[in-house]
Amino acid sequence: MRAMASGTAARAKGLRGALGQFDQIFPSRFREIRNGFARALEAVLAREGITYGQWRCLRILCDNDGISQRELAAKLDMTSAAVVFAVNLLERDGIAKRVPDPNDKRRVFVTLTKEGYRLEGILLSESRAIHSRIFAGLTDSELLALDKLLLKVRSGQLREIGRD
């Protein structure tokens, strides 16, 4: 019994040791996957004349219409300057508009226009189709397991940066 337990511990230690060499590979793999999703969607976005950064803003605004630029930046984990740039483009194209806070003139809310909601509906449908094709090789149980693992990784990441 003791030999079996020590064998399991050795295998677990060996696996952790083997994973140690992947400290460079995992961040790279995550970046590759994220960039791959972005590239797959780029043709659709280009057809509609928006950038990936604008698409990210559009997605957040659809579910959080009327949030401040600061809140938008926090939800996107982007700098304020990058969000201002993206919102400027969305506003220029009639997709979003800025609305001053009547109680605090320094604060500005960002809301989607009818065009913004129309565009988001089209792009979300196409984005979901792309994701379905990308994940087609995984079973439902594999997708659930992947989601569970990624949530654990994200939780560890948030602890590491002090945002848990």
NUNU-792699 format. One record per residue: residue in one letter; x negated, y, z of N, C-alpha, C in turn; residue number from 1. Coordinates in steps of 0.05 Angstrom, whole numbers. Each point is the difference from the previous one (the first is absolute). Layout:
<nodes>
<aa=a&nc1=X&nc2=Y&nc3=Z&cac1=X&cac2=Y&cac3=Z&cc1=X&cc2=Y&cc3=Z&i=NUM>
...
</nodes>
This chain:
<nodes>
<aa=m&nc1=-17&nc2=-24&nc3=0&cac1=17&cac2=24&cac3=0&cc1=-17&cc2=25&cc3=0&i=1>
<aa=r&nc1=-21&nc2=-1&nc3=17&cac1=-18&cac2=23&cac3=2&cc1=-15&cc2=4&cc3=-26&i=2>
<aa=a&nc1=-9&nc2=-21&nc3=-13&cac1=-14&cac2=1&cac3=-25&cc1=18&cc2=12&cc3=-22&i=3>
<aa=m&nc1=26&nc2=-7&nc3=1&cac1=18&cac2=10&cac3=-20&cc1=4&cc2=30&cc3=4&i=4>
<aa=a&nc1=3&nc2=9&nc3=25&cac1=3&cac2=29&cac3=6&cc1=-24&cc2=15&cc3=-8&i=5>
<aa=s&nc1=-24&nc2=-11&nc3=6&cac1=-24&cac2=15&cac3=-8&cc1=-4&cc2=0&cc3=-30&i=6>
<aa=g&nc1=10&nc2=-21&nc3=-14&cac1=-1&cac2=0&cac3=-29&cc1=18&cc2=21&cc3=-12&i=7>
<aa=t&nc1=23&nc2=4&nc3=11&cac1=19&cac2=21&cac3=-9&cc1=-12&cc2=27&cc3=5&i=8>
<aa=a&nc1=-12&nc2=4&nc3=23&cac1=-13&cac2=26&cac3=7&cc1=-23&cc2=5&cc3=-19&i=9>
<aa=a&nc1=-15&nc2=-20&nc3=-7&cac1=-23&cac2=3&cac3=-18&cc1=10&cc2=8&cc3=-28&i=10>
<aa=r&nc1=21&nc2=-14&nc3=-9&cac1=12&cac2=8&cac3=-26&cc1=10&cc2=28&cc3=0&i=11>
<aa=a&nc1=13&nc2=8&nc3=22&cac1=11&cac2=27&cac3=2&cc1=-24&cc2=20&cc3=0&i=12>
<aa=k&nc1=-20&nc2=-6&nc3=15&cac1=-24&cac2=18&cac3=1&cc1=-13&cc2=1&cc3=-27&i=13>
<aa=g&nc1=-2&nc2=-23&nc3=-14&cac1=-12&cac2=-1&cac3=-26&cc1=16&cc2=16&cc3=-20&i=14>
<aa=l&nc1=26&nc2=-1&nc3=2&cac1=17&cac2=15&cac3=-18&cc1=-3&cc2=30&cc3=5&i=15>
<aa=r&nc1=-1&nc2=8&nc3=25&cac1=-4&cac2=29&cac3=6&cc1=-28&cc2=8&cc3=-10&i=16>
<aa=g&nc1=-19&nc2=-17&nc3=3&cac1=-27&cac2=6&cac3=-10&cc1=0&cc2=3&cc3=-30&i=17>
<aa=a&nc1=15&nc2=-18&nc3=-14&cac1=2&cac2=2&cac3=-29&cc1=14&cc2=26&cc3=-8&i=18>
<aa=l&nc1=21&nc2=7&nc3=15&cac1=15&cac2=24&cac3=-6&cc1=-18&cc2=25&cc3=4&i=19>
<aa=g&nc1=-19&nc2=-2&nc3=18&cac1=-18&cac2=23&cac3=5&cc1=-13&cc2=10&cc3=-25&i=20>
<aa=q&nc1=-6&nc2=-19&nc3=-18&cac1=-13&cac2=9&cac3=-25&cc1=19&cc2=14&cc3=-19&i=21>
<aa=f&nc1=26&nc2=-1&nc3=6&cac1=20&cac2=13&cac3=-17&cc1=6&cc2=28&cc3=9&i=22>
<aa=d&nc1=-14&nc2=11&nc3=19&cac1=6&cac2=27&cac3=10&cc1=-3&cc2=20&cc3=-23&i=23>
<aa=q&nc1=-15&nc2=-6&nc3=-20&cac1=-2&cac2=17&cac3=-23&cc1=21&cc2=-7&cc3=-21&i=24>
<aa=i&nc1=8&nc2=-25&nc3=-1&cac1=18&cac2=-10&cac3=-21&cc1=29&cc2=8&cc3=5&i=25>
<aa=f&nc1=9&nc2=-2&nc3=26&cac1=28&cac2=7&cac3=5&cc1=8&cc2=28&cc3=-7&i=26>
<aa=p&nc1=-15&nc2=20&nc3=9&cac1=7&cac2=28&cac3=-9&cc1=0&cc2=3&cc3=-30&i=27>
<aa=s&nc1=-19&nc2=-13&nc3=-13&cac1=-2&cac2=2&cac3=-29&cc1=24&cc2=-14&cc3=-13&i=28>
<aa=r&nc1=8&nc2=-22&nc3=11&cac1=23&cac2=-15&cac3=-11&cc1=26&cc2=17&cc3=3&i=29>
<aa=f&nc1=3&nc2=12&nc3=23&cac1=24&cac2=17&cac3=5&cc1=0&cc2=23&cc3=-20&i=30>
<aa=r&nc1=-23&nc2=12&nc3=-4&cac1=-2&cac2=23&cac3=-19&cc1=7&cc2=-10&cc3=-28&i=31>
<aa=e&nc1=-11&nc2=-23&nc3=-8&cac1=6&cac2=-11&cac3=-26&cc1=30&cc2=-4&cc3=-4&i=32>
<aa=i&nc1=13&nc2=-11&nc3=20&cac1=29&cac2=-6&cac3=-2&cc1=15&cc2=26&cc3=-2&i=33>
<aa=r&nc1=-6&nc2=19&nc3=17&cac1=14&cac2=26&cac3=0&cc1=-4&cc2=14&cc3=-27&i=34>
<aa=n&nc1=-25&nc2=0&nc3=-10&cac1=-5&cac2=13&cac3=-26&cc1=13&cc2=-16&cc3=-23&i=35>
<aa=g&nc1=2&nc2=-26&nc3=3&cac1=13&cac2=-16&cac3=-21&cc1=30&cc2=7&cc3=-1&i=36>
<aa=f&nc1=13&nc2=4&nc3=23&cac1=28&cac2=8&cac3=0&cc1=3&cc2=27&cc3=-14&i=37>
<aa=a&nc1=-18&nc2=19&nc3=7&cac1=1&cac2=27&cac3=-11&cc1=-4&cc2=-2&cc3=-30&i=38>
<aa=r&nc1=-19&nc2=-15&nc3=-10&cac1=-5&cac2=-2&cac3=-29&cc1=24&cc2=-13&cc3=-15&i=39>
<aa=a&nc1=12&nc2=-19&nc3=13&cac1=23&cac2=-13&cac3=-12&cc1=24&cc2=19&cc3=-4&i=40>
<aa=l&nc1=2&nc2=19&nc3=19&cac1=21&cac2=20&cac3=-1&cc1=-6&cc2=25&cc3=-16&i=41>
<aa=e&nc1=-26&nc2=4&nc3=-6&cac1=-9&cac2=25&cac3=-14&cc1=14&cc2=5&cc3=-26&i=42>
<aa=a&nc1=4&nc2=-21&nc3=-16&cac1=13&cac2=4&cac3=-26&cc1=29&cc2=10&cc3=3&i=43>
<aa=v&nc1=14&nc2=-11&nc3=19&cac1=27&cac2=9&cac3=6&cc1=0&cc2=29&cc3=10&i=44>
<aa=l&nc1=-18&nc2=6&nc3=18&cac1=-2&cac2=27&cac3=11&cc1=-8&cc2=20&cc3=-22&i=45>
<aa=a&nc1=-19&nc2=-8&nc3=-17&cac1=-9&cac2=18&cac3=-22&cc1=24&cc2=6&cc3=-19&i=46>
<aa=r&nc1=16&nc2=-20&nc3=-5&cac1=23&cac2=4&cac3=-18&cc1=19&cc2=21&cc3=12&i=47>
<aa=e&nc1=2&nc2=1&nc3=26&cac1=17&cac2=20&cac3=13&cc1=-15&cc2=26&cc3=7&i=48>
<aa=g&nc1=-26&nc2=0&nc3=-5&cac1=-16&cac2=24&cac3=4&cc1=-7&cc2=6&cc3=28&i=49>
<aa=i&nc1=-3&nc2=-21&nc3=17&cac1=-8&cac2=5&cac3=28&cc1=-24&cc2=-16&cc3=7&i=50>
<aa=t&nc1=-15&nc2=9&nc3=20&cac1=-24&cac2=-14&cac3=9&cc1=7&cc2=-20&cc3=22&i=51>
<aa=y&nc1=-19&nc2=-17&nc3=7&cac1=5&cac2=-19&cac3=22&cc1=4&cc2=15&cc3=26&i=52>
<aa=g&nc1=-14&nc2=22&nc3=5&cac1=3&cac2=16&cac3=24&cc1=28&cc2=12&cc3=2&i=53>
<aa=q&nc1=11&nc2=9&nc3=-23&cac1=27&cac2=10&cac3=-1&cc1=20&cc2=-22&cc3=6&i=54>
<aa=w&nc1=-5&nc2=-24&nc3=-11&cac1=17&cac2=-23&cac3=4&cc1=2&cc2=-6&cc3=30&i=55>
<aa=r&nc1=-23&nc2=0&nc3=13&cac1=0&cac2=-6&cac3=29&cc1=16&cc2=21&cc3=15&i=56>
<aa=c&nc1=-2&nc2=25&nc3=-7&cac1=16&cac2=21&cac3=13&cc1=30&cc2=-4&cc3=-6&i=57>
<aa=l&nc1=6&nc2=-6&nc3=-24&cac1=28&cac2=-5&cac3=-8&cc1=12&cc2=-22&cc3=16&i=58>
<aa=r&nc1=-14&nc2=-22&nc3=3&cac1=10&cac2=-23&cac3=16&cc1=6&cc2=8&cc3=29&i=59>
<aa=i&nc1=-19&nc2=14&nc3=12&cac1=4&cac2=8&cac3=28&cc1=24&cc2=20&cc3=2&i=60>
<aa=l&nc1=1&nc2=19&nc3=-19&cac1=22&cac2=20&cac3=1&cc1=27&cc2=-13&cc3=-4&i=61>
<aa=c&nc1=1&nc2=-21&nc3=-16&cac1=26&cac2=-13&cac3=-5&cc1=12&cc2=-10&cc3=26&i=62>
<aa=d&nc1=-17&nc2=-11&nc3=17&cac1=10&cac2=-11&cac3=26&cc1=-1&cc2=21&cc3=22&i=63>
<aa=n&nc1=-13&nc2=23&nc3=-4&cac1=-4&cac2=20&cac3=21&cc1=4&cc2=28&cc3=-11&i=64>
<aa=d&nc1=21&nc2=3&nc3=-16&cac1=4&cac2=26&cac3=-13&cc1=2&cc2=22&cc3=21&i=65>
<aa=g&nc1=-14&nc2=22&nc3=-6&cac1=2&cac2=24&cac3=17&cc1=-21&cc2=0&cc3=22&i=66>
<aa=i&nc1=-20&nc2=-17&nc3=-2&cac1=-21&cac2=1&cac3=21&cc1=-20&cc2=22&cc3=-7&i=67>
<aa=s&nc1=-16&nc2=8&nc3=19&cac1=-19&cac2=21&cac3=-4&cc1=-24&cc2=-11&cc3=-16&i=68>
<aa=q&nc1=-15&nc2=18&nc3=-12&cac1=-24&cac2=-8&cac3=-14&cc1=-19&cc2=-14&cc3=18&i=69>
<aa=r&nc1=-2&nc2=9&nc3=25&cac1=-18&cac2=-12&cac3=20&cc1=9&cc2=-29&cc3=6&i=70>
<aa=e&nc1=26&nc2=-4&nc3=3&cac1=10&cac2=-27&cac3=5&cc1=-4&cc2=-18&cc3=-24&i=71>
<aa=l&nc1=3&nc2=12&nc3=-24&cac1=-5&cac2=-16&cac3=-24&cc1=-29&cc2=-8&cc3=-1&i=72>
<aa=a&nc1=-18&nc2=18&nc3=6&cac1=-29&cac2=-7&cac3=-1&cc1=-6&cc2=-22&cc3=20&i=73>
<aa=a&nc1=13&nc2=1&nc3=24&cac1=-5&cac2=-21&cac3=20&cc1=11&cc2=-27&cc3=-9&i=74>
<aa=k&nc1=24&nc2=0&nc3=-12&cac1=11&cac2=-25&cac3=-9&cc1=-16&cc2=-13&cc3=-23&i=75>
<aa=l&nc1=-12&nc2=18&nc3=-16&cac1=-16&cac2=-10&cac3=-23&cc1=-29&cc2=-6&cc3=8&i=76>
<aa=d&nc1=-8&nc2=9&nc3=24&cac1=-28&cac2=-1&cac3=8&cc1=-18&cc2=14&cc3=-20&i=77>
<aa=m&nc1=9&nc2=24&nc3=-9&cac1=-14&cac2=16&cac3=-19&cc1=-7&cc2=27&cc3=14&i=78>
<aa=t&nc1=-19&nc2=14&nc3=-11&cac1=-6&cac2=26&cac3=10&cc1=22&cc2=20&cc3=-7&i=79>
<aa=s&nc1=3&nc2=21&nc3=15&cac1=20&cac2=20&cac3=-6&cc1=-5&cc2=12&cc3=-28&i=80>
<aa=a&nc1=-25&nc2=4&nc3=-7&cac1=-7&cac2=12&cac3=-26&cc1=10&cc2=-19&cc3=-23&i=81>
<aa=a&nc1=-4&nc2=-26&nc3=3&cac1=9&cac2=-19&cac3=-20&cc1=30&cc2=0&cc3=-3&i=82>
<aa=v&nc1=14&nc2=2&nc3=23&cac1=29&cac2=1&cac3=-1&cc1=10&cc2=26&cc3=-12&i=83>
<aa=v&nc1=-13&nc2=22&nc3=6&cac1=8&cac2=26&cac3=-11&cc1=-3&cc2=-2&cc3=-31&i=84>
<aa=f&nc1=-22&nc2=-11&nc3=-9&cac1=-4&cac2=-3&cac3=-29&cc1=22&cc2=-17&cc3=-13&i=85>
<aa=a&nc1=6&nc2=-23&nc3=12&cac1=20&cac2=-18&cac3=-11&cc1=28&cc2=14&cc3=1&i=86>
<aa=v&nc1=7&nc2=13&nc3=22&cac1=26&cac2=13&cac3=2&cc1=1&cc2=23&cc3=-20&i=87>
<aa=n&nc1=-22&nc2=14&nc3=-5&cac1=0&cac2=22&cac3=-20&cc1=8&cc2=-12&cc3=-27&i=88>
<aa=l&nc1=-12&nc2=-23&nc3=-7&cac1=7&cac2=-12&cac3=-26&cc1=29&cc2=-10&cc3=-1&i=89>
<aa=l&nc1=9&nc2=-12&nc3=22&cac1=28&cac2=-9&cac3=2&cc1=19&cc2=24&cc3=-3&i=90>
<aa=e&nc1=-7&nc2=22&nc3=13&cac1=17&cac2=24&cac3=-2&cc1=-1&cc2=12&cc3=-28&i=91>
<aa=r&nc1=-23&nc2=1&nc3=-12&cac1=-3&cac2=11&cac3=-27&cc1=17&cc2=-16&cc3=-20&i=92>
<aa=d&nc1=2&nc2=-26&nc3=5&cac1=15&cac2=-17&cac3=-19&cc1=29&cc2=-4&cc3=7&i=93>
<aa=g&nc1=9&nc2=15&nc3=21&cac1=29&cac2=-1&cac3=7&cc1=8&cc2=-26&cc3=15&i=94>
<aa=i&nc1=-20&nc2=-14&nc3=12&cac1=6&cac2=-25&cac3=13&cc1=5&cc2=5&cc3=30&i=95>
<aa=a&nc1=-13&nc2=20&nc3=11&cac1=3&cac2=7&cac3=28&cc1=0&cc2=30&cc3=3&i=96>
<aa=k&nc1=9&nc2=9&nc3=23&cac1=-2&cac2=29&cac3=5&cc1=-6&cc2=4&cc3=30&i=97>
<aa=r&nc1=-12&nc2=23&nc3=5&cac1=-7&cac2=8&cac3=27&cc1=23&cc2=17&cc3=11&i=98>
<aa=v&nc1=6&nc2=-5&nc3=25&cac1=21&cac2=16&cac3=13&cc1=-11&cc2=10&cc3=27&i=99>
<aa=p&nc1=-1&nc2=26&nc3=3&cac1=-11&cac2=11&cac3=25&cc1=18&cc2=-8&cc3=24&i=100>
<aa=d&nc1=-13&nc2=-5&nc3=22&cac1=14&cac2=-6&cac3=25&cc1=12&cc2=27&cc3=10&i=101>
<aa=p&nc1=26&nc2=1&nc3=4&cac1=12&cac2=25&cac3=8&cc1=-8&cc2=8&cc3=29&i=102>
<aa=n&nc1=-9&nc2=-19&nc3=15&cac1=-8&cac2=6&cac3=28&cc1=-30&cc2=5&cc3=4&i=103>
<aa=d&nc1=-16&nc2=-7&nc3=-20&cac1=-29&cac2=4&cac3=2&cc1=-10&cc2=5&cc3=-29&i=104>
<aa=k&nc1=-6&nc2=25&nc3=-5&cac1=-8&cac2=8&cac3=-27&cc1=-27&cc2=-12&cc3=-9&i=105>
<aa=r&nc1=-15&nc2=-11&nc3=19&cac1=-26&cac2=-13&cac3=-8&cc1=5&cc2=-28&cc3=-10&i=106>
<aa=r&nc1=23&nc2=-11&nc3=6&cac1=5&cac2=-28&cac3=-7&cc1=17&cc2=-2&cc3=-26&i=107>
<aa=v&nc1=-7&nc2=-19&nc3=-17&cac1=14&cac2=-4&cac3=-25&cc1=8&cc2=-30&cc3=-2&i=108>
<aa=f&nc1=25&nc2=-4&nc3=-8&cac1=10&cac2=-27&cac3=-4&cc1=-1&cc2=-6&cc3=-30&i=109>
<aa=v&nc1=-3&nc2=-25&nc3=-6&cac1=-1&cac2=-9&cac3=-28&cc1=25&cc2=-18&cc3=-5&i=110>
<aa=t&nc1=15&nc2=7&nc3=-20&cac1=24&cac2=-16&cac3=-7&cc1=-1&cc2=-8&cc3=-29&i=111>
<aa=l&nc1=12&nc2=-22&nc3=-6&cac1=2&cac2=-9&cac3=-28&cc1=24&cc2=14&cc3=-14&i=112>
<aa=t&nc1=-4&nc2=4&nc3=-25&cac1=22&cac2=10&cac3=-17&cc1=15&cc2=-24&cc3=-11&i=113>
<aa=k&nc1=22&nc2=6&nc3=-15&cac1=14&cac2=-22&cac3=-14&cc1=-19&cc2=-15&cc3=-18&i=114>
<aa=e&nc1=-17&nc2=15&nc3=-14&cac1=-19&cac2=-12&cac3=-18&cc1=-19&cc2=-18&cc3=15&i=115>
<aa=g&nc1=-8&nc2=9&nc3=24&cac1=-18&cac2=-17&cac3=17&cc1=13&cc2=-26&cc3=7&i=116>
<aa=y&nc1=25&nc2=0&nc3=8&cac1=14&cac2=-25&cac3=7&cc1=4&cc2=-17&cc3=-25&i=117>
<aa=r&nc1=6&nc2=12&nc3=-22&cac1=3&cac2=-15&cac3=-25&cc1=-26&cc2=-14&cc3=-7&i=118>
<aa=l&nc1=-21&nc2=15&nc3=1&cac1=-27&cac2=-11&cac3=-7&cc1=-8&cc2=-22&cc3=19&i=119>
<aa=e&nc1=5&nc2=5&nc3=26&cac1=-8&cac2=-20&cac3=20&cc1=15&cc2=-26&cc3=-5&i=120>
<aa=g&nc1=26&nc2=1&nc3=-8&cac1=15&cac2=-24&cac3=-5&cc1=-12&cc2=-16&cc3=-23&i=121>
<aa=i&nc1=-7&nc2=14&nc3=-21&cac1=-12&cac2=-13&cac3=-24&cc1=-27&cc2=-13&cc3=8&i=122>
<aa=l&nc1=-17&nc2=16&nc3=13&cac1=-27&cac2=-9&cac3=6&cc1=0&cc2=-23&cc3=21&i=123>
<aa=l&nc1=19&nc2=2&nc3=20&cac1=1&cac2=-21&cac3=20&cc1=8&cc2=-26&cc3=-13&i=124>
<aa=s&nc1=19&nc2=1&nc3=-18&cac1=9&cac2=-25&cac3=-14&cc1=-24&cc2=-12&cc3=-15&i=125>
<aa=e&nc1=-14&nc2=16&nc3=-14&cac1=-23&cac2=-10&cac3=-16&cc1=-23&cc2=-10&cc3=19&i=126>
<aa=s&nc1=-4&nc2=15&nc3=22&cac1=-21&cac2=-8&cac3=19&cc1=7&cc2=-27&cc3=12&i=127>
<aa=r&nc1=25&nc2=-4&nc3=7&cac1=9&cac2=-26&cac3=11&cc1=-4&cc2=-23&cc3=-20&i=128>
<aa=a&nc1=6&nc2=6&nc3=-25&cac1=-4&cac2=-21&cac3=-21&cc1=-30&cc2=-7&cc3=-3&i=129>
<aa=i&nc1=-17&nc2=20&nc3=1&cac1=-29&cac2=-5&cac3=-1&cc1=-9&cc2=-17&cc3=24&i=130>
<aa=h&nc1=9&nc2=7&nc3=24&cac1=-7&cac2=-15&cac3=24&cc1=10&cc2=-28&cc3=-1&i=131>
<aa=s&nc1=24&nc2=-4&nc3=-11&cac1=11&cac2=-27&cac3=-3&cc1=-18&cc2=-17&cc3=-18&i=132>
<aa=r&nc1=-9&nc2=12&nc3=-22&cac1=-18&cac2=-15&cac3=-18&cc1=-27&cc2=-6&cc3=14&i=133>
<aa=i&nc1=-10&nc2=19&nc3=15&cac1=-26&cac2=-4&cac3=13&cc1=2&cc2=-22&cc3=21&i=134>
<aa=f&nc1=22&nc2=0&nc3=15&cac1=3&cac2=-20&cac3=22&cc1=14&cc2=-26&cc3=-9&i=135>
<aa=a&nc1=5&nc2=-3&nc3=-26&cac1=15&cac2=-23&cac3=-10&cc1=-13&cc2=-26&cc3=7&i=136>
<aa=g&nc1=-26&nc2=-1&nc3=4&cac1=-14&cac2=-25&cac3=6&cc1=1&cc2=-8&cc3=29&i=137>
<aa=l&nc1=13&nc2=16&nc3=17&cac1=3&cac2=-7&cac3=28&cc1=28&cc2=-9&cc3=7&i=138>
<aa=t&nc1=2&nc2=-20&nc3=17&cac1=26&cac2=-9&cac3=9&cc1=11&cc2=20&cc3=21&i=139>
<aa=d&nc1=25&nc2=-3&nc3=7&cac1=12&cac2=18&cac3=20&cc1=-15&cc2=-3&cc3=27&i=140>
<aa=s&nc1=-6&nc2=-24&nc3=7&cac1=-14&cac2=-4&cac3=26&cc1=-29&cc2=12&cc3=-1&i=141>
<aa=e&nc1=-13&nc2=-2&nc3=-23&cac1=-26&cac2=13&cac3=-3&cc1=2&cc2=30&cc3=2&i=142>
<aa=l&nc1=21&nc2=11&nc3=-12&cac1=4&cac2=29&cac3=2&cc1=5&cc2=9&cc3=28&i=143>
<aa=l&nc1=16&nc2=-15&nc3=15&cac1=5&cac2=6&cac3=28&cc1=-26&cc2=-2&cc3=17&i=144>
<aa=a&nc1=-15&nc2=-21&nc3=-6&cac1=-26&cac2=-4&cac3=15&cc1=-19&cc2=23&cc3=-7&i=145>
<aa=l&nc1=-1&nc2=8&nc3=-25&cac1=-18&cac2=22&cac3=-8&cc1=9&cc2=26&cc3=14&i=146>
<aa=d&nc1=25&nc2=5&nc3=0&cac1=10&cac2=24&cac3=13&cc1=-7&cc2=0&cc3=30&i=147>
<aa=k&nc1=3&nc2=-23&nc3=13&cac1=-6&cac2=-2&cac3=29&cc1=-30&cc2=5&cc3=4&i=148>
<aa=l&nc1=-17&nc2=-12&nc3=-16&cac1=-28&cac2=4&cac3=2&cc1=-9&cc2=29&cc3=-5&i=149>
<aa=l&nc1=12&nc2=12&nc3=-20&cac1=-7&cac2=28&cac3=-6&cc1=9&cc2=18&cc3=22&i=150>
<aa=l&nc1=23&nc2=-5&nc3=13&cac1=9&cac2=16&cac3=23&cc1=-20&cc2=-3&cc3=23&i=151>
<aa=k&nc1=-10&nc2=-24&nc3=4&cac1=-21&cac2=-3&cac3=21&cc1=-25&cc2=15&cc3=-6&i=152>
<aa=v&nc1=-8&nc2=-1&nc3=-25&cac1=-24&cac2=16&cac3=-8&cc1=5&cc2=29&cc3=4&i=153>
<aa=r&nc1=23&nc2=10&nc3=-9&cac1=7&cac2=28&cac3=4&cc1=1&cc2=8&cc3=29&i=154>
<aa=s&nc1=10&nc2=-17&nc3=17&cac1=1&cac2=6&cac3=29&cc1=-28&cc2=3&cc3=11&i=155>
<aa=g&nc1=-18&nc2=-18&nc3=-8&cac1=-28&cac2=1&cac3=9&cc1=-13&cc2=26&cc3=-11&i=156>
<aa=q&nc1=6&nc2=7&nc3=-24&cac1=-11&cac2=24&cac3=-12&cc1=10&cc2=25&cc3=15&i=157>
<aa=l&nc1=25&nc2=1&nc3=7&cac1=11&cac2=23&cac3=15&cc1=-12&cc2=2&cc3=28&i=158>
<aa=r&nc1=-5&nc2=-23&nc3=13&cac1=-13&cac2=0&cac3=26&cc1=-28&cc2=11&cc3=-3&i=159>
<aa=e&nc1=-14&nc2=-8&nc3=-22&cac1=-28&cac2=9&cac3=-4&cc1=-2&cc2=30&cc3=-3&i=160>
<aa=i&nc1=20&nc2=12&nc3=-14&cac1=-2&cac2=28&cac3=-5&cc1=16&cc2=16&cc3=21&i=161>
<aa=g&nc1=10&nc2=-14&nc3=21&cac1=14&cac2=14&cac3=21&cc1=27&cc2=10&cc3=-6&i=162>
<aa=r&nc1=14&nc2=-14&nc3=-18&cac1=27&cac2=9&cac3=-8&cc1=21&cc2=-22&cc3=5&i=163>
<aa=d&nc1=-5&nc2=-17&nc3=20&cac1=19&cac2=-21&cac3=5&cc1=23&cc2=8&cc3=19&i=164>
</nodes>
